[in-house]
Amino acid sequence: MKNMLTYSYIKENDSVKYLLSLVVLFMSCEDFVEIDPPKERLVRSEVFADDATAQSAMTGVYSYMMNRTFSSGHYSRSVSFLSGLSADEYDNYNTALDPFSENSLSPSGFAANLWSDPYAVIYRTNSILEGIINEEARVSEDVKQQLEGEAKFVRAFSYFYLVNLFGDVPLYTSTDFWTNAQAERSPAGQVYQQIITDLEDAKSLLLEDYTISGGERSRPNKYAAIALLSRVYLYLGNWNLAETLASEVIQSEALYRLEADLNQVFLANSSEAIWQLVPVEPGYNTNEGRYFILNSSPINSTSKLELNDALLASFEEEDQRRKHWVGSFSEGTNTWFFPYKYKIAIGGTLTEYSMVLRLAEQYLIRAEARAMLNILTGVNSAVSDINTIRHRAGLGDTPAESQAELLNAILQERRIEFFAEWGHRWLDLKRTGTIDEVLGIVKTNWEPTDALYPIPEQEVLNNPNIVPNP
């Protein structure tokens, strides 16, 4: 894959060319197959000439997301790796990634990928949103509605990570080069409002089931929009809406249920999956499996990381997640531990998809919202939701009873349930206001300003309206 230019500097008349560089030749139950774009310039009317090519443009976005971007699971770009290093999940043996584990990021370092990758995705979604309403488009109303919903969902998802990693960020809702090239950083509240607007639109536009993708949970449906919206409202402290929306997903029992077998959770189309991304590289399942699983010491592995002792010690003795989701590799007298949610490192039939949104999160979102609403114990309470997750892990009821105890218990459950997934631990410490207390103890020279990643140096140089983070 050729390197993408930073979003702000992709020229407007290149929009369709960049979009179709990710058009998918076909999509099956097994995988996506990516093709190179034609050498001649492509025009928008060709991209949206019919339903099939328009659908391919959208599946191309998902293919792109799985190919070495912030959402790909690749150790040098993925938020699951890099934000986990920023938090307290891993020990790192890769000197190139020391700035993450030491919280000493440079504006010209790897953190720039976590800016440019989401914006590249946003550019593609904006191209689709403009293309389907272009006067030359020949797309049916049903497909147009579906693609609008998917594109807005993915745009909201990308902005969610941008605003939580960097704070105030430029808000681009078109492919207009001149407007975007001069854009200032929009306040986080304004970015969140756009995220909510996009997700509300997606919620009303998308189908309830997965028929659009042949039963594969690889394209977002209505409940994916609701699930992400419940997370957004949790982050914003709107407890009532977070609780209501999480309940709507949990109660959709015809589609979703917690997997009783922890080894089944991360399989393709598991009953717990709300939205997954399909691996695209031949010969591999997920990048998470490829780079997390250790077949040598971490020093000699590709990703060069292991789970740290503090995380391992935080598991309760009978917690089955420790047994099924943590692997180990021994050499001589040394043993290293690694995330083992994905079981296949290389080769094999494609049986695992990269999990993005899953049902367990909705239970813990609802638990936290209920705790904040003082719905603490009894049936349909914070306690009952926490216990649902604990019982699946082979644990007994939580001993927590007071609001403070329950909030601490939820933060702990989230640490265990979502380790090595999508930067949850880093974002949880930030949004709960516990980051300075927790990381100030375990990180040398921790400063409160480290909670925001630096704006890439090139962005600041190219656009004087973008002010860097302190």
C-alpha positions as CSV (number, residue, x, y, z in Angstrom):
1,M,0.0,0.0,0.0
2,K,1.4,3.4,-1.0
3,N,1.7,5.9,1.8
4,M,-1.3,8.2,2.2
5,L,-0.8,12.0,2.2
6,T,-2.1,13.7,5.3
7,Y,-5.8,14.4,5.0
8,S,-5.6,18.2,4.8
9,Y,-3.3,18.1,1.8
10,I,-5.1,15.7,-0.5
11,K,-6.2,17.8,-3.5
12,E,-9.9,17.9,-4.1
13,N,-9.6,16.6,-7.7
14,D,-7.7,13.5,-6.4
15,S,-10.6,12.5,-4.1
16,V,-12.1,9.8,-6.3
17,K,-8.6,8.5,-7.2
18,Y,-7.8,8.0,-3.6
19,L,-11.2,6.6,-2.9
20,L,-11.0,4.0,-5.6
21,S,-7.5,2.9,-4.7
22,L,-9.3,1.0,-2.0
23,V,-12.2,-0.4,-4.1
24,V,-12.7,-4.1,-3.4
25,L,-12.9,-6.5,-6.3
26,F,-15.3,-8.7,-4.4
27,M,-16.4,-9.5,-0.8
28,S,-17.1,-13.0,0.4
29,C,-17.7,-14.7,3.7
30,E,-14.0,-15.4,3.8
31,D,-12.2,-12.2,3.0
32,F,-11.9,-9.0,1.2
33,V,-9.6,-8.9,-1.9
34,E,-8.0,-5.5,-2.7
35,I,-7.0,-4.4,-6.2
36,D,-4.9,-1.6,-7.4
37,P,-6.5,1.4,-9.0
38,P,-6.3,1.9,-12.8
39,K,-3.5,4.2,-13.9
40,E,-5.8,6.7,-15.7
41,R,-7.6,9.3,-13.6
42,L,-11.0,8.0,-12.4
43,V,-14.0,10.3,-12.4
44,R,-16.6,10.4,-9.7
45,S,-19.3,9.3,-12.1
46,E,-17.5,6.0,-12.7
47,V,-17.2,5.3,-9.0
48,F,-20.9,5.8,-8.4
49,A,-22.1,4.5,-11.8
50,D,-24.2,1.8,-10.2
51,D,-24.9,0.1,-6.9
52,A,-22.1,-2.5,-7.2
53,T,-19.2,0.0,-7.7
54,A,-20.6,2.3,-5.0
55,Q,-20.8,-0.6,-2.5
56,S,-17.2,-1.5,-3.5
57,A,-16.1,2.0,-2.6
58,M,-17.5,1.5,1.0
59,T,-16.1,-2.0,1.4
60,G,-12.8,-0.6,0.2
61,V,-12.8,1.7,3.2
62,Y,-13.0,-1.3,5.6
63,S,-10.2,-2.9,3.6
64,Y,-8.1,0.2,4.0
65,M,-8.9,0.3,7.8
66,M,-7.4,-3.2,8.1
67,N,-4.2,-2.4,6.2
68,R,-1.7,-0.8,8.6
69,T,-3.8,2.0,9.9
70,F,-4.9,3.0,13.5
71,S,-7.6,0.3,13.3
72,S,-5.5,-2.5,11.7
73,G,-4.0,-4.1,14.7
74,H,-0.5,-3.4,13.4
75,Y,2.0,-2.9,16.2
76,S,3.5,0.3,14.9
77,R,0.2,2.1,14.1
78,S,-2.7,0.4,16.0
79,V,-4.3,2.2,18.8
80,S,-4.5,-1.2,20.6
81,F,-0.8,-1.4,20.7
82,L,0.3,2.3,21.0
83,S,-2.3,3.5,23.6
84,G,-1.7,0.3,25.6
85,L,1.9,1.3,25.8
86,S,1.0,4.8,26.9
87,A,-1.1,3.3,29.7
88,D,0.0,0.5,32.0
89,E,-0.7,-2.7,30.0
90,Y,2.6,-3.7,28.4
91,D,6.4,-3.9,28.9
92,N,8.1,-2.7,25.8
93,Y,11.4,-3.9,24.2
94,N,11.1,-1.9,21.0
95,T,13.2,1.3,21.3
96,A,11.3,2.9,18.5
97,L,8.2,2.8,20.6
98,D,9.8,3.9,23.8
99,P,8.2,7.4,23.5
100,F,4.8,5.7,24.0
101,S,5.8,3.7,27.0
102,E,7.8,6.6,28.5
103,N,5.2,9.2,27.6
104,S,7.7,11.3,25.8
105,L,6.1,11.6,22.4
106,S,7.6,13.8,19.7
107,P,5.4,15.7,17.2
108,S,7.4,14.0,14.4
109,G,7.2,10.4,15.8
110,F,4.8,7.5,15.5
111,A,2.0,9.3,17.2
112,A,1.5,11.1,13.8
113,N,0.1,7.9,12.5
114,L,-2.8,8.1,15.0
115,W,-3.6,11.5,13.5
116,S,-3.1,10.9,9.7
117,D,-4.7,7.4,9.6
118,P,-8.2,8.4,11.0
119,Y,-8.1,11.5,8.8
120,A,-7.4,9.3,5.7
121,V,-10.4,7.3,6.7
122,I,-12.5,10.4,7.1
123,Y,-11.4,11.7,3.7
124,R,-12.7,8.5,2.1
125,T,-16.0,8.7,4.0
126,N,-16.5,12.3,2.9
127,S,-15.8,11.3,-0.7
128,I,-18.5,8.7,-0.5
129,L,-21.0,11.0,1.1
130,E,-20.4,13.5,-1.7
131,G,-20.3,10.9,-4.4
132,I,-23.7,9.3,-3.6
133,I,-25.5,12.7,-4.0
134,N,-23.6,13.8,-7.0
135,E,-25.9,14.6,-9.9
136,E,-24.1,12.0,-12.1
137,A,-24.5,9.2,-9.5
138,R,-26.6,6.2,-10.5
139,V,-27.2,4.7,-7.1
140,S,-30.5,3.3,-6.0
141,E,-32.2,5.0,-3.0
142,D,-31.8,1.9,-0.8
143,V,-28.1,1.6,-1.5
144,K,-27.6,5.4,-1.1
145,Q,-29.3,5.2,2.3
146,Q,-27.1,2.3,3.4
147,L,-23.9,3.9,2.2
148,E,-24.7,7.2,3.9
149,G,-25.3,5.4,7.1
150,E,-22.1,3.4,6.9
151,A,-20.0,6.4,5.9
152,K,-21.3,8.6,8.7
153,F,-20.8,5.8,11.2
154,V,-17.2,5.3,10.2
155,R,-16.6,9.0,10.2
156,A,-18.0,9.3,13.7
157,F,-15.8,6.3,14.8
158,S,-12.7,7.9,13.4
159,Y,-13.4,11.3,15.1
160,F,-14.1,9.5,18.4
161,Y,-10.5,8.4,18.5
162,L,-9.1,11.7,17.2
163,V,-10.8,13.8,19.8
164,N,-9.9,11.4,22.6
165,L,-6.3,11.1,21.7
166,F,-5.5,14.7,20.7
167,G,-8.3,16.8,22.2
168,D,-9.5,19.6,19.9
169,V,-9.0,18.6,16.3
170,P,-9.9,20.1,12.8
171,L,-13.4,19.0,11.8
172,Y,-13.7,18.1,8.1
173,T,-17.0,17.2,6.7
174,S,-16.2,17.7,3.0
175,T,-13.3,17.0,0.6
176,D,-12.8,20.7,-0.2
177,F,-9.1,21.2,-0.2
178,W,-8.9,24.9,0.4
179,T,-11.4,24.9,3.3
180,N,-9.7,22.0,5.0
181,A,-6.1,23.3,4.4
182,Q,-6.9,26.4,6.5
183,A,-9.1,24.8,9.2
184,E,-8.5,25.5,12.9
185,R,-8.8,22.9,15.6
186,S,-12.5,22.7,16.6
187,P,-13.3,22.5,20.3
188,A,-13.9,18.9,21.5
189,G,-17.5,19.7,22.3
190,Q,-18.1,20.6,18.7
191,V,-16.4,17.5,17.5
192,Y,-18.5,15.4,19.8
193,Q,-21.7,17.1,18.5
194,Q,-20.7,16.1,15.0
195,I,-20.1,12.5,16.2
196,I,-23.5,12.4,17.8
197,T,-25.2,13.9,14.6
198,D,-23.5,11.3,12.4
199,L,-24.4,8.4,14.7
200,E,-28.0,9.5,15.0
201,D,-28.2,9.7,11.2
202,A,-26.5,6.3,11.0
203,K,-28.9,4.8,13.5
204,S,-31.9,5.9,11.4
205,L,-30.4,4.9,8.0
206,L,-28.8,1.5,8.7
207,L,-30.5,-1.9,8.8
208,E,-31.1,-3.7,12.0
209,D,-29.6,-7.0,10.9
210,Y,-26.5,-8.0,8.8
211,T,-28.2,-8.9,5.6
212,I,-26.3,-6.3,3.6
213,S,-23.1,-8.2,4.2
214,G,-24.6,-11.7,3.9
215,G,-24.8,-12.3,7.7
216,E,-21.2,-11.2,8.2
217,R,-20.8,-8.7,11.1
218,S,-18.3,-6.8,9.0
219,R,-20.4,-3.8,8.1
220,P,-22.1,-1.7,10.8
221,N,-25.8,-2.0,11.4
222,K,-28.2,0.1,13.4
223,Y,-27.0,-1.5,16.7
224,A,-23.4,-0.7,15.9
225,A,-24.4,3.0,15.7
226,I,-26.4,2.7,19.0
227,A,-23.5,0.9,20.7
228,L,-21.0,3.6,19.7
229,L,-23.5,6.3,20.7
230,S,-23.9,4.7,24.1
231,R,-20.1,4.9,24.6
232,V,-20.1,8.6,23.4
233,Y,-22.8,9.5,26.0
234,L,-20.9,7.7,28.7
235,Y,-17.8,9.7,27.9
236,L,-19.9,12.9,28.0
237,G,-21.5,12.0,31.3
238,N,-25.0,11.7,29.9
239,W,-25.9,8.8,32.1
240,N,-29.5,8.5,31.2
241,L,-28.9,8.2,27.4
242,A,-25.9,5.9,27.9
243,E,-28.0,3.6,30.0
244,T,-31.0,3.7,27.6
245,L,-28.9,3.0,24.5
246,A,-26.8,0.3,26.1
247,S,-30.1,-1.4,27.2
248,E,-31.4,-1.2,23.6
249,V,-28.4,-3.2,22.4
250,I,-28.4,-5.7,25.2
251,Q,-32.1,-6.4,24.8
252,S,-31.6,-7.2,21.1
253,E,-31.3,-10.9,22.0
254,A,-32.1,-12.2,18.6
255,L,-28.8,-10.8,17.4
256,Y,-26.5,-10.6,20.4
257,R,-25.6,-12.6,23.5
258,L,-22.5,-13.1,25.5
259,E,-20.4,-16.1,24.5
260,A,-20.3,-18.6,27.3
261,D,-17.0,-19.9,26.0
262,L,-14.3,-17.2,26.3
263,N,-12.4,-18.9,23.4
264,Q,-15.4,-18.1,21.1
265,V,-15.6,-14.4,21.8
266,F,-13.2,-13.2,19.1
267,L,-14.1,-15.6,16.3
268,A,-15.6,-14.3,13.1
269,N,-19.3,-13.4,13.6
270,S,-19.4,-14.5,17.2
271,S,-22.7,-13.8,18.9
272,E,-21.0,-11.1,21.0
273,A,-19.7,-9.2,18.0
274,I,-21.5,-6.0,17.1
275,W,-19.0,-4.9,14.5
276,Q,-15.8,-6.6,13.3
277,L,-13.2,-5.8,10.6
278,V,-12.2,-8.6,8.2
279,P,-8.5,-9.3,7.8
280,V,-7.3,-8.6,4.3
281,E,-3.7,-9.8,4.1
282,P,-3.4,-13.3,2.5
283,G,-1.9,-16.0,4.8
284,Y,-2.9,-14.3,8.0
285,N,-5.9,-14.0,10.3
286,T,-5.8,-10.8,12.5
287,N,-2.8,-8.6,13.0
288,E,-3.6,-8.8,16.7
289,G,-2.9,-12.5,16.6
290,R,0.1,-12.0,14.3
291,Y,1.8,-9.4,16.5
292,F,0.6,-10.2,20.0
293,I,1.3,-13.9,20.1
294,L,4.9,-14.7,21.2
295,N,6.8,-17.6,19.6
296,S,10.1,-16.3,21.0
297,S,11.2,-13.9,23.7
298,P,9.7,-10.4,23.2
299,I,13.1,-9.1,22.5
300,N,13.3,-11.3,19.4
301,S,9.7,-10.9,18.3
302,T,8.3,-8.4,15.8
303,S,6.3,-6.3,18.2
304,K,8.7,-6.7,21.1
305,L,6.2,-6.3,23.9
306,E,4.6,-8.4,26.7
307,L,1.9,-8.0,29.3
308,N,3.3,-6.3,32.3
309,D,3.3,-7.7,35.9
310,A,0.9,-5.2,37.2
311,L,-1.8,-6.1,34.7
312,L,-1.3,-9.8,35.3
313,A,-1.5,-9.3,39.1
314,S,-4.8,-7.5,38.7
315,F,-6.6,-10.7,37.7
316,E,-8.5,-12.5,40.5
317,E,-7.3,-16.0,41.2
318,E,-10.2,-17.8,39.6
319,D,-10.7,-15.4,36.7
320,Q,-11.1,-17.5,33.5
321,R,-10.0,-14.6,31.4
322,R,-6.5,-15.1,32.8
323,K,-6.6,-18.7,31.7
324,H,-8.1,-18.2,28.2
325,W,-7.0,-14.7,27.1
326,V,-3.4,-14.6,28.4
327,G,-0.8,-16.8,26.7
328,S,2.8,-17.6,27.7
329,F,6.1,-18.4,26.1
330,S,8.9,-20.0,28.0
331,E,12.6,-20.1,27.2
332,G,15.0,-21.6,29.7
333,T,14.0,-20.1,33.1
334,N,12.2,-17.1,31.6
335,T,8.5,-16.9,30.9
336,W,6.7,-14.1,29.1
337,F,3.0,-13.4,28.9
338,F,1.0,-12.0,26.0
339,P,-2.5,-11.1,24.9
340,Y,-4.1,-14.3,23.6
341,K,-7.6,-13.2,22.7
342,Y,-6.8,-14.1,19.1
343,K,-5.4,-17.6,18.8
344,I,-3.9,-17.7,15.3
345,A,-0.6,-16.0,14.6
346,I,0.1,-17.0,11.0
347,G,-1.6,-19.1,8.4
348,G,-4.7,-21.2,8.8
349,T,-8.2,-20.8,7.6
350,L,-9.6,-17.4,8.3
351,T,-11.7,-17.9,11.4
352,E,-11.0,-14.8,13.4
353,Y,-12.0,-11.2,12.7
354,S,-10.8,-8.1,14.4
355,M,-13.3,-7.2,17.1
356,V,-14.2,-3.5,17.2
357,L,-17.5,-3.3,19.2
358,R,-18.8,-6.1,21.3
359,L,-21.7,-6.8,23.7
360,A,-19.6,-7.0,26.9
361,E,-18.8,-3.3,26.7
362,Q,-22.5,-2.4,26.6
363,Y,-23.0,-4.2,30.0
364,L,-20.2,-2.3,31.5
365,I,-21.4,1.0,30.0
366,R,-24.8,0.4,31.5
367,A,-23.3,-0.6,34.8
368,E,-21.4,2.6,35.0
369,A,-24.3,4.7,34.0
370,R,-26.5,3.0,36.5
371,A,-23.9,3.5,39.2
372,M,-23.8,7.2,38.4
373,L,-27.6,7.3,38.5
374,N,-27.5,5.6,42.0
375,I,-29.2,2.5,40.6
376,L,-26.7,0.5,42.6
377,T,-28.0,-2.9,43.8
378,G,-30.8,-5.3,43.1
379,V,-32.4,-6.4,39.8
380,N,-31.5,-4.2,36.8
381,S,-28.7,-2.4,38.6
382,A,-25.1,-1.6,38.4
383,V,-24.3,-4.7,40.5
384,S,-26.4,-7.0,38.3
385,D,-24.6,-5.8,35.1
386,I,-21.1,-6.2,36.7
387,N,-22.1,-9.7,37.9
388,T,-23.1,-10.7,34.4
389,I,-19.6,-10.0,33.2
390,R,-18.0,-11.6,36.3
391,H,-20.1,-14.7,36.1
392,R,-19.1,-15.3,32.5
393,A,-15.5,-15.1,33.7
394,G,-16.1,-17.7,36.3
395,L,-16.1,-15.3,39.2
396,G,-18.6,-14.7,42.0
397,D,-20.7,-11.6,42.7
398,T,-18.9,-8.3,43.2
399,P,-18.5,-7.3,46.8
400,A,-18.9,-3.7,45.9
401,E,-22.0,-1.9,47.2
402,S,-21.5,1.8,47.5
403,Q,-21.3,4.1,44.5
404,A,-17.6,4.7,45.0
405,E,-16.9,1.0,45.4
406,L,-18.9,0.2,42.3
407,L,-17.2,2.7,40.1
408,N,-13.8,1.3,41.2
409,A,-15.1,-2.2,40.5
410,I,-16.3,-1.2,37.0
411,L,-12.9,0.4,36.2
412,Q,-11.2,-2.8,37.3
413,E,-13.6,-5.0,35.2
414,R,-13.0,-2.8,32.2
415,R,-9.2,-3.2,32.7
416,I,-9.5,-6.9,32.7
417,E,-12.2,-7.4,30.1
418,F,-10.8,-5.0,27.5
419,F,-7.0,-5.3,28.0
420,A,-5.2,-5.0,24.6
421,E,-8.3,-3.8,22.9
422,W,-8.7,-0.4,21.2
423,G,-6.9,1.7,23.9
424,H,-9.8,1.2,26.3
425,R,-7.5,1.4,29.4
426,W,-5.8,4.7,28.2
427,L,-9.1,6.3,27.5
428,D,-10.7,5.0,30.7
429,L,-8.0,6.5,32.8
430,K,-8.4,9.8,31.0
431,R,-12.1,10.1,31.1
432,T,-12.4,9.0,34.8
433,G,-9.8,11.6,35.9
434,T,-7.6,8.9,37.4
435,I,-4.8,9.0,34.9
436,D,-2.4,11.2,36.9
437,E,-3.0,9.2,40.1
438,V,-2.4,5.8,38.3
439,L,0.3,6.6,35.8
440,G,2.1,9.1,38.1
441,I,3.1,6.1,40.2
442,V,4.3,3.8,37.4
443,K,5.6,6.2,34.8
444,T,8.9,8.0,35.3
445,N,8.5,11.8,34.8
446,W,4.8,11.6,34.1
447,E,3.2,15.0,33.5
448,P,-0.5,15.8,33.2
449,T,0.1,17.2,29.7
450,D,1.1,13.7,28.6
451,A,-2.6,12.7,28.5
452,L,-2.9,14.3,25.1
453,Y,-0.8,13.2,22.1
454,P,1.2,15.9,20.3
455,I,-0.2,17.4,17.1
456,P,2.0,16.2,14.2
457,E,4.8,18.7,13.4
458,Q,4.0,18.7,9.7
459,E,0.4,19.7,10.3
460,V,1.5,22.7,12.4
461,L,4.1,23.7,9.8
462,N,1.6,23.4,6.9
463,N,-1.3,25.1,8.6
464,P,-0.5,28.0,10.9
465,N,-4.1,27.9,12.2
466,I,-3.4,24.6,14.0
467,V,-2.0,25.3,17.4
468,P,0.1,22.4,19.0
469,N,-0.7,20.7,22.2
470,P,1.3,21.9,25.2
